[in-house]
């Protein structure tokens, strides 16, 4: 199996860091990259081929993903909200994608079980309604993982100090999917 990993937002935060915790300065782009790179190492150690790209260009990401011959695509992000009390983990899949929904469920379960974050569930993106660009412009099962809320103090603590545990959970979710759908091939 080959996995395309996309740590969300701009490399090095230039030009766009995306979400930032106003108290600690923790940046979404940095968390996503650290988790993505560690997940890639865990997947490679498990015999899973990977490709990783962090970019601010959604078109570039989708073009690279579609040209990669990957079996699945996982985009890694941190959520943010104006209300500081908003917290938890959610994973998005595209409407009509059975395999995407299975992948989202596998990753969501591993993250919530491993980190104890609030389970916000698997969300479904519908093209033309609430379709997230990378979910609706790629040719394989795809998910967008919102690890936790960078704007919530408890979640920010996890994002800052448990990046390895987040990466292991993402990798385990992917290998769970591989066992369920592909029979470990």
C-alpha positions in Angstrom: 0.0 0.0 0.0 1.1 3.5 -0.7 0.0 6.5 1.4 0.2 10.2 0.4 0.6 12.4 3.5 -0.2 16.1 3.5 0.8 18.0 6.6 -1.5 21.0 6.3 -0.4 24.5 5.2 2.8 26.2 4.2 6.3 24.8 4.8 7.9 26.9 7.5 4.7 28.9 7.8 5.5 31.1 4.9 3.3 32.6 3.7 0.5 31.1 5.8 0.9 29.3 9.2 -2.9 28.9 9.4 -4.1 28.5 13.0 -1.9 29.8 15.8 -2.5 29.6 19.5 -2.4 33.2 20.7 -1.0 32.3 24.1 1.8 29.8 23.3 2.5 30.7 19.7 2.1 27.1 18.6 1.5 27.0 14.8 -0.7 24.5 12.9 1.8 24.2 10.1 4.5 23.1 12.5 2.4 20.6 14.4 1.0 19.1 11.1 4.5 18.7 9.7 5.9 17.1 12.9 3.0 14.7 13.1 3.1 13.9 9.3 6.9 13.2 9.3 6.7 11.0 12.4 3.6 9.1 11.0 5.6 8.7 7.8 8.5 7.1 9.8 6.1 4.7 11.6 4.4 3.7 8.3 7.8 3.1 6.6 8.9 0.9 9.5 5.7 -1.1 9.0 6.5 -1.6 5.4 4.1 1.0 4.0 5.3 3.2 1.2 4.8 6.9 1.6 5.0 10.2 -0.1 4.8 13.5 1.9 4.1 17.1 0.7 3.4 20.2 2.7 2.3 23.1 0.5 0.0 26.1 0.7 -1.3 25.3 -2.8 -4.3 23.1 -2.7 -4.0 22.6 -6.5 -0.4 21.5 -6.2 -1.3 19.0 -3.4 -4.1 17.5 -5.4 -2.1 17.3 -8.6 0.8 15.6 -6.7 -1.5 13.2 -5.0 -3.3 12.2 -8.1 0.1 11.7 -9.9 1.5 9.6 -7.0 -0.2 6.3 -7.5 -1.1 6.4 -3.8 -3.8 4.1 -2.5 -5.0 6.6 0.1 -4.4 10.3 0.9 -4.3 11.7 4.5 -4.2 15.4 5.1 -3.2 16.4 8.7 -4.5 19.6 10.4 -5.2 21.3 13.7 -8.6 22.8 14.2 -9.4 26.3 15.7 -12.4 28.1 17.0 -13.3 31.5 18.5 -14.8 29.8 21.5 -11.8 28.6 23.6 -13.9 25.8 25.2 -14.4 24.1 21.8 -12.2 20.9 21.7 -11.8 17.5 20.3 -10.8 15.4 17.3 -12.7 15.0 14.0 -11.9 13.3 10.8 -13.5 14.3 7.4 -14.2 12.0 4.5 -15.9 12.7 1.1 -19.6 11.9 0.6 -20.0 8.7 -1.3 -16.6 7.2 -0.5 -17.0 4.0 1.5 -13.3 3.5 1.7 -12.7 7.1 2.7 -15.3 6.7 5.5 -13.7 3.5 6.7 -10.2 5.2 6.7 -11.7 8.2 8.6 -13.2 5.9 11.2 -10.0 3.9 11.7 -7.9 7.1 12.2 -10.6 8.8 14.4 -10.8 5.8 16.7 -7.1 5.5 17.1 -6.6 9.2 17.9 -9.5 9.4 20.4 -8.5 6.1 22.1 -4.8 7.0 22.3 -5.1 10.7 23.3 -8.4 10.8 25.2 -9.6 13.8 23.1 -13.3 14.6 22.8 -14.7 12.5 19.9 -16.3 14.9 17.5 -16.8 12.0 15.1 -16.3 11.4 11.4 -17.7 14.2 9.3 -18.8 14.0 5.7 -17.9 16.7 3.2 -20.3 17.1 0.3 -19.0 18.7 -2.9 -20.7 22.0 -3.5 -22.1 22.2 0.1 -19.3 21.8 2.6 -16.7 20.1 0.4 -13.1 20.5 1.5 -11.0 21.0 -1.6 -8.5 18.2 -1.1 -11.4 15.8 -0.3 -13.2 16.5 -3.5 -10.3 16.9 -5.9 -8.4 13.6 -5.4 -8.8 10.3 -7.1 -8.4 7.9 -4.2 -9.9 7.5 -0.7 -9.0 10.6 1.2 -9.4 12.0 4.7 -8.7 15.3 6.4 -7.7 14.8 10.1 -8.3 17.6 12.5 -6.1 16.3 15.4 -7.4 18.7 18.1 -8.2 22.4 18.6 -5.0 24.6 18.8 -7.2 27.3 20.4 -8.3 25.1 23.4 -5.8 24.9 26.3 -6.1 21.2 26.9 -6.0 20.3 23.3 -3.1 22.7 22.7 -1.2 20.8 25.4 -1.7 17.6 23.4 -0.7 19.2 20.2 2.5 20.7 21.7 3.6 17.8 23.8 2.2 14.6 22.4 3.1 14.8 18.7 4.7 11.4 18.7 1.6 9.8 20.2 -0.6 11.7 17.6 1.7 10.3 14.8 1.5 6.8 16.1 -2.3 7.0 16.3 -2.5 8.2 12.7 -0.2 5.5 11.5 -2.1 2.8 13.4 -5.4 4.1 11.9 -3.9 3.7 8.5 -2.6 0.2 9.1 -6.0 -0.7 10.7 -7.6 0.4 7.4 -5.0 -1.6 5.4 -5.9 -4.7 7.3 -9.7 -4.1 7.0 -9.9 -3.1 3.4 -6.8 -4.5 1.7 -6.2 -7.6 3.9 -2.7 -6.3 4.7 -1.5 -6.5 1.1 
